[in-house]
Amino acid sequence: MVVMVFLFMLVNFADKAVIGLSSTSIMKELGLTHAQFGALGSAFFILFSVSGIAVGFLSNRVSTKAIMLTMSIVWAITLLPMAGTVNFSVLLASRVVLGAAEGPAFPIAIHAVYKWFGDAKRAVPSSVVACGAAFGTGVVAPLLTWIIVHFGWHAAFMVLGVTGFCWAIVWFVLGKDGPLDRNATDGMSSTLRIPYVQLLFSRTALGVFIAGFAAYWIIALNIVWLANYLIRGLHLTPSYAAWIVLLPSVTQMVLAPFCAFISQGMTKAGYSSRYSRGLFGCACVMIAGAAMVCLPLVPMGPLKVALIALSFSIGSVIFTLGSTLIGEISPPSQRGGMLGITNSIHTIAGLIAPIAMGIIVDVGADAADGFRTGYIDAGVLVATLGLIAACLIHPAADLRRFQRLGSQLNEGPAGQPSQVV
């Protein structure tokens, strides 16, 4: 099942990445400015967060197999119209609908994996799922770019639509939910329920929200602007740029399981999850921010390529470790909703970052100057948020408070259970 969920995330992020890889062709065909294309990239996230929350709560009650099947079919249906001639309005509407359908993908994928693995064993399989996102963002970039160069950007959208339908057919036949759906396997009672306001404003949740927001800011810039930066800012050919876009994904596929293995090893060695998951994950976010600040300051060469690979990859470690932290502090019956809310807060960055970068590039003296300013500002923001998050995360303290609160809320004055809203 982990392999199928990996492929689910691969398709999901390939659908996101194709817009950035097609950026120069789309801007030329439709006559768009950087700000307009940035708005197109941000439009993908208009309903992304809302749908992530809604479907996250739905996953508390509905089979993840059914949810993932429905999502994949909607993705394919949304992409196929792009195979023909479209205008800006049609493309914009398509991205909004696709964003709504893809919003819940990561939390639902993680929720599906968590039904097969207990808390102590979740970091590594979660990192494999995260690698599917990296694979879809970058590893398939040369293939998609080849299709765009030889057959046009419309053909790339069509190929992804057909691929989505193929995954849905295989998932319908092979997919199933794991046995740990409602069982209490992670040290928290399956009947315990905590008010969502207490969960959402806990130190750990706030820290994960902030760190993930920072990391997703980088992802949004990668998806929408990295290829354009390489082509228009650094004047590379599309084919050469596609191979550089591949590097962050390859780096992430190495770092994600490696860092998850280290984190899991730290946990087994007796380190609390505050250190093995929280501080470790936030350190990765801060490193990504620092690398992004340096990125536009060095000339094109091996060091710049290394900074591109590092800045656009290592911050994503927090998505795996942050999800395990949310799973750790959330009662099993509320985990799907919390993962959906977490992902939705993270992806708000996707609504802001692309259009912010587009505006900065347009007001710059030229594209290279605008991208330089945009990446420095982004790096400072990401590093600062990573530091704030590191100071907040403390799952042990939150769990102690939830256990006390849960005991009070779930028992009435005469020992009768009471409902928690």
C-alpha positions in Angstrom: 0.0 0.0 0.0 2.9 2.4 0.7 4.0 2.0 -3.0 0.5 3.0 -4.2 0.4 6.0 -1.9 3.9 6.9 -3.1 2.5 6.9 -6.7 -0.6 8.8 -5.6 1.7 11.7 -4.3 3.9 11.4 -7.5 0.8 12.1 -9.7 -0.4 14.8 -7.3 2.9 16.8 -7.4 3.4 16.2 -11.2 0.1 17.9 -11.7 1.3 20.8 -9.7 4.8 21.0 -11.3 3.6 21.0 -14.9 2.4 24.6 -14.6 5.9 25.8 -13.7 7.6 23.7 -16.3 5.2 25.1 -18.9 5.6 28.7 -17.6 7.5 30.2 -20.5 5.3 28.5 -23.1 2.1 29.5 -21.4 3.2 33.1 -20.8 4.2 33.4 -24.4 1.0 31.9 -25.8 -1.4 33.8 -23.6 0.7 37.0 -23.3 1.0 37.0 -19.5 3.2 39.2 -17.3 5.1 37.7 -14.3 2.4 39.1 -12.0 -0.4 37.5 -14.0 1.4 34.1 -14.1 2.1 34.4 -10.4 -1.7 35.0 -9.9 -2.3 31.8 -12.0 0.0 29.9 -9.7 -1.6 31.3 -6.6 -5.1 30.5 -7.9 -4.3 26.8 -7.5 -4.4 27.4 -3.7 -7.6 29.5 -3.4 -9.7 26.4 -2.4 -6.7 24.2 -1.5 -6.8 24.9 2.2 -10.6 24.8 2.6 -10.9 21.5 0.8 -8.0 20.1 2.9 -9.8 20.9 6.1 -13.2 19.6 4.9 -11.9 16.3 3.5 -9.6 15.9 6.5 -12.7 15.8 8.8 -14.5 13.6 6.3 -11.6 11.1 6.5 -12.4 10.6 10.2 -15.6 8.8 9.0 -15.1 7.7 5.4 -12.7 5.2 4.0 -9.4 6.7 2.7 -9.6 4.3 -0.2 -12.8 5.9 -1.4 -11.5 9.4 -0.8 -8.3 8.9 -2.7 -10.1 7.2 -5.6 -12.5 10.1 -5.9 -9.7 12.7 -5.8 -7.6 11.0 -8.5 -10.6 10.9 -10.9 -11.3 14.5 -10.4 -7.7 15.4 -11.0 -7.7 13.6 -14.3 -11.0 15.1 -15.4 -9.7 18.6 -14.6 -6.5 18.2 -16.5 -7.8 16.7 -19.8 -9.5 20.0 -21.1 -6.1 21.6 -21.1 -5.2 19.3 -24.0 -7.1 21.7 -26.3 -6.9 25.4 -26.9 -7.7 27.5 -23.8 -7.6 31.1 -22.7 -6.5 32.6 -19.4 -9.9 32.3 -17.8 -10.3 28.6 -18.6 -6.8 27.8 -17.4 -7.4 29.8 -14.2 -10.7 28.0 -13.5 -9.0 24.6 -14.2 -6.2 25.4 -11.6 -8.7 26.5 -9.0 -10.7 23.3 -9.3 -7.6 21.1 -9.5 -6.3 22.8 -6.3 -9.6 22.1 -4.5 -9.3 18.4 -5.5 -5.6 18.2 -4.6 -5.8 20.1 -1.3 -6.4 17.1 0.9 -3.9 14.8 -0.9 -0.9 14.8 1.5 -2.9 14.6 4.8 -5.1 11.8 3.3 -2.0 10.0 2.1 -0.4 10.2 5.5 -3.6 9.2 7.2 -3.8 6.1 5.0 -0.2 5.2 5.9 -0.8 5.7 9.6 -3.5 3.0 9.4 -0.8 0.5 8.7 2.0 1.7 11.1 2.0 2.6 14.8 3.5 5.9 16.1 7.1 4.5 16.7 7.3 3.2 13.1 5.7 6.0 11.1 8.6 8.3 10.3 10.2 6.1 7.6 7.1 5.1 5.7 5.9 8.7 5.9 9.2 9.8 4.3 8.6 7.3 1.5 5.2 9.0 0.8 6.9 12.4 0.9 9.4 11.1 -1.7 6.5 10.6 -4.1 6.0 14.3 -3.9 9.7 14.9 -4.7 9.6 12.4 -7.5 6.5 14.1 -9.0 8.0 17.6 -8.7 11.4 17.0 -10.1 12.3 13.5 -11.3 9.6 13.6 -13.9 10.6 17.1 -14.9 12.9 16.1 -17.8 10.2 13.8 -19.2 7.5 16.5 -19.0 9.9 19.1 -20.4 10.7 16.8 -23.3 6.9 16.5 -24.0 6.5 20.3 -23.8 9.4 21.0 -26.1 8.4 18.4 -28.7 4.6 18.3 -28.5 3.6 21.5 -26.6 2.4 22.2 -23.1 -1.1 21.0 -23.9 0.2 17.5 -24.5 1.9 17.4 -21.1 -1.4 18.1 -19.4 -3.1 15.4 -21.4 -0.4 12.8 -20.4 -0.9 13.6 -16.8 -4.7 13.3 -17.1 -4.4 9.9 -18.6 -1.8 8.9 -15.9 -4.3 9.9 -13.2 -7.0 7.7 -14.7 -4.6 4.8 -14.8 -3.6 5.2 -11.1 -7.3 5.3 -10.2 -8.0 2.0 -11.9 -5.2 0.2 -10.2 -6.1 1.7 -6.8 -9.7 0.6 -7.3 -8.5 -3.0 -7.7 -5.7 -3.1 -5.1 -6.3 -0.3 -2.6 -7.6 -0.9 1.0 -7.5 0.6 4.4 -5.1 -0.6 7.1 -6.1 -2.4 10.3 -5.1 0.4 12.7 -8.0 2.7 11.8 -9.5 3.2 15.2 -7.3 1.3 17.5 -5.4 3.0 20.2 -1.8 2.0 19.4 0.1 5.2 20.2 -0.3 5.8 23.9 -3.5 7.8 23.6 -6.9 6.2 24.3 -9.1 5.6 21.2 -12.1 7.1 23.1 -10.3 10.2 24.3 -11.5 13.4 22.5 -10.0 16.9 23.0 -11.7 20.1 21.9 -10.2 21.2 18.6 -9.5 24.6 19.9 -7.2 23.0 22.5 -5.4 20.9 19.8 -5.0 23.7 17.4 -3.6 26.2 19.9 -1.2 23.7 21.6 2.5 24.6 21.4 3.3 21.6 19.2 0.5 22.3 16.7 1.4 26.0 16.4 5.1 25.1 15.9 4.3 22.6 13.2 1.9 25.0 11.5 4.6 27.7 11.4 7.4 25.5 10.3 5.3 23.8 7.6 4.1 27.2 6.3 7.7 28.3 5.9 8.6 25.0 4.1 5.6 25.2 1.8 6.6 28.8 0.9 9.7 27.2 -0.7 7.7 24.4 -2.3 5.4 27.0 -4.0 8.4 28.9 -5.3 9.8 25.7 -6.6 6.6 24.6 -8.4 5.7 27.9 -9.9 9.0 29.9 -10.3 12.2 27.8 -10.2 12.1 26.8 -13.9 11.2 30.4 -14.9 14.1 31.7 -12.8 16.5 29.4 -14.5 15.3 30.2 -18.0 14.6 34.0 -17.7 16.8 34.9 -14.8 19.9 32.8 -15.5 19.2 32.4 -19.3 19.5 28.6 -19.3 17.9 26.5 -22.0 14.6 24.7 -21.1 16.2 21.3 -21.3 19.2 22.3 -19.2 16.9 24.0 -16.7 14.8 20.8 -16.4 17.8 18.8 -15.3 18.5 21.4 -12.6 14.9 21.4 -11.5 15.4 17.6 -11.0 18.1 18.1 -8.4 16.0 19.3 -5.5 13.8 16.3 -5.9 16.7 13.9 -6.0 18.2 15.5 -3.0 14.8 15.4 -1.1 14.5 11.7 -2.0 17.8 11.1 -0.3 17.3 13.5 2.6 13.7 12.5 3.5 14.3 8.8 4.4 17.8 9.6 5.7 16.5 12.3 8.1 13.5 10.1 9.0 15.9 7.3 9.8 18.0 9.6 12.0 14.8 10.9 13.7 13.5 7.4 14.3 16.9 6.3 15.6 17.0 9.3 18.0 13.6 8.3 19.3 14.8 4.7 19.9 17.9 6.0 21.6 15.7 7.8 24.2 15.5 11.3 22.9 12.1 12.9 23.3 10.1 13.7 20.1 10.6 17.4 20.9 14.2 16.9 19.9 14.1 13.9 17.5 11.2 15.4 15.5 10.6 19.0 16.5 14.0 20.6 16.8 15.5 18.4 14.1 12.7 19.2 11.6 12.9 23.0 12.4 16.7 22.9 12.0 16.1 21.6 8.4 13.7 24.5 7.7 16.3 27.0 9.0 19.0 25.5 6.8 16.7 25.8 3.8 16.1 29.5 4.5 19.8 30.2 4.9 20.7 28.4 1.7 18.0 30.4 -0.1 19.5 33.7 1.1 22.8 32.7 -0.3 21.4 31.2 -3.6 21.1 34.5 -5.7 24.3 35.9 -4.3 26.7 33.4 -6.0 27.4 33.1 -9.8 26.1 30.2 -11.8 28.3 27.2 -11.1 28.5 24.1 -8.9 28.0 26.0 -5.7 24.8 27.7 -7.0 23.5 24.4 -8.2 24.2 22.9 -4.8 22.4 25.7 -3.1 19.4 25.2 -5.4 19.3 21.5 -4.5 19.7 22.2 -0.8 17.3 25.2 -0.4 14.5 23.6 -2.3 14.7 20.2 -0.6 15.8 20.0 3.0 12.9 22.1 4.4 10.4 19.4 3.3 11.7 17.1 6.1 9.3 19.0 8.4 6.3 17.7 6.5 7.1 14.1 7.5 8.3 14.9 11.1 5.6 17.5 11.6 2.9 15.0 10.6 4.2 12.5 13.1 4.1 15.2 15.7 0.5 16.0 14.9 -0.3 12.2 14.9 1.4 11.9 18.3 -0.6 14.6 20.0 -4.0 13.9 18.3 -6.5 11.3 19.5 -7.0 8.6 16.8 -10.6 9.7 16.2 -9.4 13.3 15.5 -6.2 12.6 13.7 -7.6 12.8 10.1 -9.1 16.2 10.8 -6.0 17.5 12.5 -3.8 16.4 9.6 -6.2 18.1 7.2 -6.1 21.3 9.1 -2.3 21.1 9.4 -1.8 20.7 5.7 -4.3 23.5 4.9 -2.5 25.9 7.1 0.8 25.0 5.5 -0.5 25.4 2.0 -1.7 29.0 2.7 1.8 29.8 1.8 1.1 28.5 -1.7 -1.6 31.2 -2.1 0.8 34.0 -1.2 4.3 33.0 -2.3 3.8 32.8 -6.1 2.1 36.1 -6.6 4.4 37.8 -4.1 7.4 36.6 -6.2 5.7 37.6 -9.4 5.1 41.2 -8.2 8.7 41.5 -6.9 10.1 40.3 -10.2 8.0 42.7 -12.2 9.2 45.7 -10.1 12.8 44.7 -10.4 15.2 46.4 -12.8 15.1 43.1 -14.8 14.1 39.5 -14.2 17.5 38.6 -12.6 17.3 41.5 -10.2 13.7 40.8 -9.2 14.4 37.1 -8.6 17.5 38.0 -6.5 15.4 40.2 -4.2 12.6 37.7 -4.0 14.8 34.8 -3.0 16.7 36.7 -0.4 13.4 37.9 1.2 12.0 34.4 1.1 15.1 32.9 2.7 15.0 35.4 5.6 11.3 34.7 6.1 11.7 30.9 6.1 14.7 30.9 8.5 12.9 33.2 11.0 9.8 31.1 11.0 11.8 28.0 11.5 13.4 29.5 14.6 10.1 30.5 16.0 8.7 27.0 15.5 11.6 25.4 17.2 10.9 27.4 20.3 7.3 26.3 20.4 7.2 22.6 19.8 6.8 20.5 22.9 4.7 17.4 22.5 5.3 15.9 25.9 3.9 19.0 27.7 0.9 19.0 25.3 0.1 15.4 25.9 0.2 15.8 29.7 -2.2 18.6 29.4 -4.5 16.8 27.0 -4.6 13.7 29.3 -5.7 15.8 32.2 -8.2 17.8 30.1 -9.5 14.6 28.4 -10.2 13.0 31.7 -12.1 16.0 32.9 -14.2 16.4 29.7 -14.9 12.7 29.0 -16.3 12.0 32.5 -19.4 13.7 33.7 -19.9 14.6 37.4 -21.4 11.1 38.1 -18.8 9.3 36.1 -20.9 9.4 33.0 -19.2 10.2 29.6 -19.8 13.7 28.3 -19.6 14.9 24.7 -16.7 17.0 23.4 -17.4 19.5 20.6 
